[in-house]
Amino acid sequence: MEITHRAYADVVVVIPAGRLDHTVADDFERSLLPLVDPAAGSSAGVVLDFTRVDYISSVGLRVVLIAAKAARARGARIAVAGLRPVVSEIFAISRFNGVVEIFPTVAAALAAISPGAGVAYAAARPPES
Amino acid sequence: MKRVRFWGTRGSLPVALTAPALRARIVAAVRGARGRALAADADVEAYIDSLGFDVAGTFGGHTSCVEIETGGPDYVLCDLGSGVRPFGQAAIAKHGAASPRTYHVFMSHVHWDHIMGLPFFVPAYIPRNRIVIYGGHEELEFALRRQMEPPSFPVPFGTFKADIEFVRLAPGVRHDVAGMTVTTLLQRHAGDSYGYRFERDGRTVVYSTDSEHTLAGPEEMQAFVEFFRGADLVVFDAMYSLADSISVKADWGHSSNIVGVELCQLARAAHLCLFHHEPASEDAAIAKLLGDTRRLEEITRTGPPLRISAAYDGLEIVLADSP
């Protein structure tokens, strides 16, 4: 599966793409969990940018839960941003909207978790036309 | 196999609609009827059918008991929850107490809610009836006898006059019972539970309750996909939300509607029936669960449509005619 990440101040934004189902869940877990470690630059938290995720299954949601538990265990926050309509419905039906914080955009998630990360993200992106 | 009939569908503990809840439904229905032309009985029936099931019906009720009508002379049941009491009454009403019958009972496990109906199963007290109880647990007979011992119950197991046999089934082995081929699958639940796959006349019914799915590895999922493969009907433990089942209620031994849809989609099953409802769930919550699950199936569908139902006491699902 395709997954990239980038740090903004003290928050890491993780960007998976495609279908997060049983065929890629192991890869997703192996890629995501090290990024929850503060050594990866995520001392304040992690934002999962789901703008390129088409679908997430129960196995994929389990990985999100594991990451959320790991983040909370060290006092950090984890959030999901940019849910497509289908994925948003899956979060609601599975009641995962009560497991992680959900924001409409990555910018909103970063600003909520860390003002410094929000500023760094805005500075790194061209102004929207 | 002809049809599946649900006599008990609630998990853990029987529940009953309270008088205030019933009154609230009547008030809602009468208010909704204002201004409608309801002079003809057909209009009344049509109006009631237009109401939601959480107003015009109730999911109930009794704990697990499901009847599979095979088309043969013997009765086939899954579990002996409190729903077996009305089943027994109906069987006697149909055939008369003097007409001996054979009842094949497949036990998922021996937790209380799945055995509590046996002391009230009247055919067990009638001579010349034959009751064959199948299961994977070594302590199956012990558990059924013990619940009828003092001080828990005043009538001992030995009072039964029917011929009662116990048959232990090994997982993965195909057994021939009542014209069906029966296969069992070991499931994750405190003390273990067993799922059953029944096949006859080209039709397949799967009964998989009290079964937790950890989602931790592909082997577990693949075993269930194969067990559900091509089933006409899968009766599935959907007691909790996915979030609860793998977080605050992990290791409680139950599953979710989400996992049910995914497994049935992968297995190309035709019909998923949500079962073993949480006793704390009101009818409106179960109706919403059903609507959510149908929506999930719709937005995640990649193959043929999967029919979704929520079990209720009294539900009958007719299996398609044999090919």
Interface residues (C-beta under 8 A of the other chain):
Chain A: H22 Y55 S57 S58 V59 L61 R62 L65 V86 E89 I90 A92 I93 S94 R95 F96 G98 V99
Chain B: H213 L215 A216 P218 M221 S241 L242 A243 D244 I246 S247 S256 N257 I258 V259 E262 D292 T293 R295 L296 I299 T300
